């Protein structure tokens, strides 16, 4: 069989790039941290409705001039409804009223629809439960892949998933993008997407290792990746089309969700090819690891 692309020829370079980006992400997370949204940091949420469309930039400028420089202002549903998030953890009920009075001084009449406060204790609880959920998911994936395939595949799958999640978190940290519950949901979705891709590629590698007897392990992995390349690219491309549509037309509320998924699909496609395969090569995967054990007492075939 002809192997079109030599993926493993560049595995060392790909491995160095992955390690470099992974370390940069870890350093940024360690020293800079994440720009936590209202769901995690706590604060006040105010929803107001205008009689006619208004510029969000003018609202941000008005709030900044009156002592609320870090406010998040987005449209909520229509261009007449505006959602304002203020990272104020005092629990002071007058914050919503103060912001309403500031905006009500403008020429366009507005209506105050709701004011909600999210305390920091709730934010800490959500953060801890979300992190625990991801750790449990990674552990269950490790157990499943080890049972379904072989422990070397399990280590490769978990390494790829950790690689994807840390890099996404690192990018959100480096660029100070807002991290809220929608982004956390996107991370969990990325784990599922990347795992599906990894399982499909691993299944093809296992099948070829059992059926092909003339190729070296590195050529066997190249063969498997070439066989899955078309399926992987088509799946990733169609998924990205939907995600870019959500990112462009979905509004501010799901922009972080869409952005995290876009990064996750790209990184997940890369990791299912290079991170998993790199781990299998580093762990010394051979045909003996995937050989189907012979039944006992069947050393030779009995003649009729």
N, C-alpha and C positions, 0 to 999 in steps of 0.2 A: 504494500500500500504506500502511496506517495504522501508524504507529510508536507503540507503547503507552508506553514509558518513554524519557525523554530522559536517557540515561546521561551523555552528553558535556556536558550542561548543568552538571554538577557536577564536571567533570574537573579544574578548577583547584583547587577546595577539596580534592578527593581527592588531588591531587598534593602540595599543601602538607602534608596530614596524613601522607602516605607519607614525604615528605622529613623531617618532624619526627621521626617514630618511627624512621626509619632513622638519623638523626644521633644520637638518644638512645641507640640500640643500639650504634652505633660508639663513642660516648664511654664507655659502660659497659664495653664489651669492652676498650677501650684502657686505662682507669684501674683497673677492678675485675677484669677478666678472668673466666674461667669457674671454677666450683667443680668441679675435675676429680675424677672418681671414681678408684677403685683401679686401673682399667685404664691410666690415663694418669699418675697421680701416683706410683704405686708404693706398696707396703704389704703387710700380712699379712692373709690370709683364713683364718678359722677356722669350721669347721662342727661343731656339736654337736647331739646328739639328747636330748630329754627323755622321761621316762616318761609325763608328763601335760602338757597345755597350760600354758604359762606366759606371763605378760604381758611383751611386748617392752619396755614402758616401765620395768619393774622391772629388766630386764637392762641397759638403757641407764644407769639411775640407779646401779646397782652398779658398772658400768665407770667411770662418771664420777667416782665417789667414790674409785676406786683408780687414778686417773691416766690414764684413757683417755677424755677428754671428747668427742672428735670421732668416736667409733666409730659405724659404721652397722650397725644391727641389723634384720634382716628375716627373715620366715619363708621357708623354702626347701622348696617342695613341699607339705608338710603343716604343721599348727600345732604339731607335735612337733619338727620340725627347724628349727634356727635358724642363719642365716648371719651372721657378724660380720666386718666389714671395718675394719681399723685402719690409718690412714695413717702407718705406721712404715716408714721407708726404711733402717733400720740393717741389715736382713737378719739380725737376731738371732733364732735359732731358738727362744729361750726365750720370745718374745712369746706364741706360741700356748699354751705350757704355763702361763704366768702367767695368761692370761685363763681358761684351763680351771680353774685352781686357785681363781680368784676366784669363778667361777660355781658351782663344786662345793661351796662353803661353804653354798649355799642348801639348803633342806630337800628339794627335788626332785632325785633322782639324775639325772646326765647322763652321756653317753658322747661322747668326743672322736672324731669321724669322720675329719677331715683338717685339715691345716695347710699352706697354700701361701704362698709369698712371690713377689710381683711386683716386680722391681727397677725403679728409675727409668729405666734405659737402655731396657728393654723398653717402658716407658710412652712415652718420647720417640719411639721408633721407630714405635709405633702411631699416635701423634698426627701425626707428619710424614707417614706413608703415607696416613692418612685425609684430611688436608688436601690432599695431592697428588692423591688420587683425585677429590676434589670439583673441583679446578681443571681436571683433565683432562676430567672430565665436562662442565663448563661450556664448555670450548673445543670439544669434539666437538659439543655441541648448537649452538653458534654456527655451525660449519661446515655441519652438517646443515640447519638452518633457512635459512641463506643459499642453499644449493644447492636446497632444496626449494621455497622461496618467493622471497624477495628480501631483500637485506641489511638493509632497514629492519625487516622482521619479525624477523630474527636479532637485531638490537640490542634490539628490544622484548622478545624471549623471554629473552635473557640478563639483561637488566635486571630483568625480573620474577623470575627464579630467584635472582639475587643479592639482590634485595629480600626475598624469602621467607626465604632462609637466614640473612641477617644479622639480620633481626627475630627469628627463632626463637632464634638464639644470644644476641641482646641480652636477650630475656626470661629466658633461663636465667641470664644474668649478673646482671641486675637483681634477680631474686628468689633468687639463689644456689641454684638447683636443681642437683642432682648431674648432671654431664655425664660419661657413660661410653660404652662402645662401642655399647650399645643405642640411645642417643640419636643417635650418629653414623649408625647404620644407618637410623634414622628420618629423618634429614636427607637421606640419599641417596634414600629412598623418596619424600620430599616433592618432591625434584627431578623424579623420574619422574612423579609425580601432577600437579604443576603444569605440567610440559612437555606432558603429554597434553592437559590442558585448554587450554593456550595454542595447541597445534597445531590443535585442533578449531575454536577461535574464529578463528584466523588463516585457516584454510581457508575458512570461511564468509565472512569479510571479502573474501578474494580472489575468491571466486565471485561475490559481489554486485557488486564493483567491475567485474568483466568483463561481467556481464549487465545491470546497471541503468545507464542512461545519463542519467536525468533528475534524480538526486539529487546533492546536494553531498556531499563526502567525510565531513563530520561526521554527516550524516543516514544515509549509507551504513553507517557504523560503528554508529550507534544501531540501525539495522534489523538488522544482523548479530547484535548482542548480544541483541536481543529474540528473535530466532529461536532462539538457543542458550540462552536463560535457563532454560527448562523442563528441558532436558537437564542443564545445569550444576547446578541446584538439586537435582534428583532424585539425581544422582550424589553430590553432596556430602552430602546428608541421609542416604542409605543408608550411606555410608562412615562418617559420624560416629556413626551408631547402633552400628556394630560397635566403633568405637574407644572410645566411652563405656562399652560393656560390658566391654571389656578393661581400661579404666582403673579401673572400679569393682570388678570381680570377678577381675581377672587377678593380683592380688597386687603386692607391692612391687617384685619383680624387673623387671617390665615396665611399671611405672607411668611412668617417665621416657620410655620408648619410646612409650607410648600418648599421653602429654601432648604430646610433640613432634609427633606425627602429627596430633593434634586441632588444635593451633595451625597446623600446616602446611596442613591442608585448608581451614581458614577463611581464612588469609592467601592461600593459593594461589588460591582461588575469587575473592577480591577482586582479586588482582593480574592474573588472566587477563582481568578486565573493565576495570579502570581503569589499571593500570600499562602493560600492552601497548598498549591503545587510546590512552593519553596519549602514549606514545612515538611511535606512528604519526602522531598529529596533530602532534606537535612536529617530527617529521622531514619533515612535509609530504607525506604519502602521497597520490598522485593516481591517476587511472585510467590515465595513461600509464605509470606504474611497473609496472602489472600487465597491460598490453596484450600480447596474443599477437602476436609479430612476423609480418608478412606475408611469405610466401615471395617470394624475388627473381624478377623477371620476371613477376609477377602483378599489374601495375598496373591492369589492366582485365580483365573477363571476356570471353573470346572467344565470339563468336556461333557457333552451329553452322552 
